[in-house]
Amino acid sequence: MPPGLAPRVAVSIVVGVGWLIFLVVFLWFYAADFGISKSLAIFLVSVLVVGGILGPMWAYWGIKTGRAWERKVKWEKKVKKKRARK
């Protein structure tokens, strides 16, 4: 398992469950006070907030892990070339 994956998965689960709880509470208690357009706007803003929390976190991990994987692949190719020459 790549390093740093477990905390990101845990945060993703907590944020996802928190977002679902927010939606249920909003729809149950507050949606009747707003029109459909305002309720839709609140839903879209909540999606943007969740994306704003999870997006940078996962993007950073993906870039970091991708670079490490790329270095490993290049190193393995270099080793294979050296072995093939012998």
C-alpha positions as CSV (number, residue, x, y, z in Angstrom):
1,M,0.0,0.0,0.0
2,P,1.4,3.4,-0.9
3,P,2.4,5.6,2.0
4,G,0.0,8.2,3.1
5,L,-3.1,6.4,1.7
6,A,-4.8,5.4,4.9
7,P,-5.2,8.9,6.4
8,R,-6.6,10.2,3.1
9,V,-9.1,7.4,2.9
10,A,-10.1,8.1,6.5
11,V,-10.6,11.8,5.7
12,S,-12.5,11.0,2.6
13,I,-14.9,8.7,4.5
14,V,-15.4,11.3,7.3
15,V,-16.0,14.1,4.8
16,G,-18.4,11.9,2.7
17,V,-20.4,10.9,5.8
18,G,-20.4,14.5,7.0
19,W,-21.7,15.7,3.7
20,L,-24.5,13.1,3.6
21,I,-25.5,14.1,7.2
22,F,-25.5,17.7,6.1
23,L,-27.7,16.9,3.1
24,V,-30.2,14.9,5.2
25,V,-30.4,17.6,7.9
26,F,-30.8,20.3,5.3
27,L,-33.4,18.5,3.3
28,W,-35.3,17.4,6.4
29,F,-35.3,20.7,8.3
30,Y,-34.4,23.6,6.0
31,A,-35.3,22.9,2.4
32,A,-38.9,23.7,2.8
33,D,-38.0,27.3,3.8
34,F,-36.1,27.8,0.5
35,G,-37.2,27.5,-3.1
36,I,-35.9,24.9,-5.5
37,S,-33.3,27.2,-7.0
38,K,-31.9,28.2,-3.6
39,S,-31.9,24.5,-2.5
40,L,-30.1,23.5,-5.6
41,A,-27.6,26.3,-5.1
42,I,-26.9,25.1,-1.5
43,F,-26.4,21.6,-2.8
44,L,-24.0,22.7,-5.5
45,V,-22.0,24.9,-3.0
46,S,-21.8,21.9,-0.7
47,V,-20.4,19.8,-3.6
48,L,-17.8,22.5,-4.2
49,V,-16.8,22.6,-0.6
50,V,-16.4,18.8,-0.5
51,G,-14.4,19.0,-3.7
52,G,-12.3,21.8,-2.3
53,I,-11.5,19.7,0.7
54,L,-10.8,16.4,-1.0
55,G,-9.4,17.5,-4.4
56,P,-6.2,19.1,-3.3
57,M,-5.5,16.4,-0.8
58,W,-5.8,13.6,-3.4
59,A,-4.1,15.6,-6.1
60,Y,-1.0,16.2,-3.9
61,W,-0.9,12.5,-3.0
62,G,-1.3,11.5,-6.7
63,I,1.4,13.8,-7.9
64,K,3.8,12.6,-5.1
65,T,3.0,8.9,-5.7
66,G,3.2,9.3,-9.4
67,R,6.7,10.8,-9.3
68,A,7.9,8.1,-6.9
69,W,6.5,5.4,-9.2
70,E,8.0,7.1,-12.3
71,R,11.5,7.1,-10.6
72,K,11.1,3.4,-9.7
73,V,10.1,2.5,-13.2
74,K,13.1,4.4,-14.7
75,W,15.4,2.8,-12.2
76,E,14.1,-0.7,-13.0
77,K,14.6,-0.1,-16.8
78,K,18.2,1.1,-16.1
79,V,18.9,-2.1,-14.1
80,K,17.4,-4.3,-16.9
81,K,19.6,-2.6,-19.5
82,K,22.7,-3.2,-17.4
83,R,21.8,-6.8,-16.9
84,A,21.1,-7.3,-20.6
85,R,24.6,-5.9,-21.5
86,K,26.3,-8.5,-19.3
